[in-house]
Amino acid sequence: RAEATAIIIRMDEALQKKVDSLRWALEKTYDLPFTDVPQNSWFYYYIRVAYLESLVKGRDSDTFAPIENMNRAEAAKMLHDALARRLRLLEDSKDTPVDDVIDSLYFEMAKSGF
């Protein structure tokens, strides 16, 4: 689950920048409810950003289970939520990586959740 979370975060440059800024922040605060995600683990900041962005939830209120496998449903939901977040940001900024995307049928279908 930790590796999949890190991969999803790395796909989005803005989320990766949040991980990097948290990693280098002078004041380190632990604000995750998960007792099995130690602050000194390689995956702490990835899970923290994903949690704060509502991309992941724990197995229960205080357990994330970072070394367990992620099932297909969890992976699909996380990927969907990450892409939906990105589309919302693009729509809000009216900025797209390529000029012809906004007018395309694919983009309209993607925005509608197709």
Phi and psi in degrees as a GROMACS rama.xvg file:
@    title "Ramachandran Plot"
@    xaxis  label "Phi"
@    yaxis  label "Psi"
@TYPE xy
-66.4623  -43.5125  ALA-2
-64.8018  -43.3745  GLU-3
-62.6555  -40.0211  ALA-4
-62.1924  -44.4386  THR-5
-62.7904  -40.7749  ALA-6
-61.8529  -45.5806  ILE-7
-62.372  -43.1974  ILE-8
-64.3908  -41.6297  ILE-9
-65.4437  -21.3787  ARG-10
-68.2306  -24.8541  MET-11
-110.897  113.252  ASP-12
-58.6693  -38.3171  GLU-13
-65.5632  -40.6696  ALA-14
-68.5793  -38.4052  LEU-15
-62.9606  -37.0351  GLN-16
-64.9817  -35.4777  LYS-17
-63.8805  -42.4045  LYS-18
-59.2025  -47.7703  VAL-19
-62.6524  -41.5708  ASP-20
-69.1851  -36.6274  SER-21
-66.0856  -38.6789  LEU-22
-62.7875  -34.6481  ARG-23
-100.092  2.39105  TRP-24
-63.9124  144.2  ALA-25
-71.3938  -41.0433  LEU-26
-94.9934  114.197  GLU-27
-98.7331  120.679  LYS-28
-122.77  143.099  THR-29
-100.348  109.509  TYR-30
-124.856  29.3237  ASP-31
-101.962  142.751  LEU-32
-80.6311  -5.24636  PRO-33
-86.9702  117.773  PHE-34
-76.0687  -14.173  THR-35
-99.5094  16.0008  ASP-36
-120.498  87.3327  VAL-37
-68.6671  145.343  PRO-38
-64.0661  -23.0828  GLN-39
-92.2593  7.97238  ASN-40
-81.9203  153.893  SER-41
-63.3326  -25.7993  TRP-42
-97.2628  -1.68262  PHE-43
-54.1969  -51.6155  TYR-44
-69.5202  -31.4838  TYR-45
-65.4415  -46.0207  TYR-46
-67.4426  -38.0155  ILE-47
-61.7628  -48.1922  ARG-48
-63.8669  -44.9773  VAL-49
-61.4515  -38.652  ALA-50
-68.2451  -45.5792  TYR-51
-65.9024  -27.5848  LEU-52
-90.1509  5.43988  GLU-53
61.5055  33.3693  SER-54
-91.1455  -21.4352  LEU-55
-135.129  156.653  VAL-56
-130.145  165.807  LYS-57
-84.5462  171.44  GLY-58
-66.8286  -32.8172  ARG-59
-149.71  -168.637  ASP-60
-63.4352  -25.0765  SER-61
-129.914  14.9639  ASP-62
-130.479  125.254  THR-63
-96.7946  -31.5723  PHE-64
63.4372  60.0821  ALA-65
-64.6802  -26.5374  PRO-66
-95.0662  -2.63134  ILE-67
-78.1887  159.265  GLU-68
-71.4803  147.26  ASN-69
-93.2814  131.682  MET-70
-82.5236  170.597  ASN-71
-60.7689  -38.5491  ARG-72
-64.5863  -43.2087  ALA-73
-63.697  -43.9236  GLU-74
-64.1828  -43.9204  ALA-75
-62.6725  -42.4083  ALA-76
-65.3101  -44.1962  LYS-77
-63.4558  -43.9189  MET-78
-63.9457  -44.1834  LEU-79
-59.0408  -48.6296  HIS-80
-64.0308  -38.0933  ASP-81
-67.027  -42.6429  ALA-82
-69.5661  -37.8755  LEU-83
-63.6618  -39.4182  ALA-84
-60.1184  -45.3996  ARG-85
-63.5562  -43.2369  ARG-86
-62.8814  -40.0846  LEU-87
-61.2981  -42.5365  ARG-88
-64.7021  -41.1179  LEU-89
-63.7504  -43.2268  LEU-90
-65.3676  -41.1278  GLU-91
-64.4745  -38.4782  ASP-92
-88.4958  -12.9498  SER-93
56.7889  26.8871  LYS-94
-117.374  127.199  ASP-95
-125.524  155.62  THR-96
-66.4594  -23.9676  PRO-97
-133.144  149.859  VAL-98
-68.6517  -29.6801  ASP-99
-92.5429  4.85485  ASP-100
-74.1135  -43.6313  VAL-101
-55.5465  -39.8673  ILE-102
-87.1921  1.21316  ASP-103
-84.7644  150.632  SER-104
-62.2097  -38.9308  LEU-105
-58.3516  -44.8699  TYR-106
-63.4702  -41.2565  PHE-107
-63.1453  -40.7788  GLU-108
-66.3884  -40.7381  MET-109
-65.1227  -40.3505  ALA-110
-64.4533  -34.009  LYS-111
-82.3087  -2.88359  SER-112
90.3755  18.8628  GLY-113
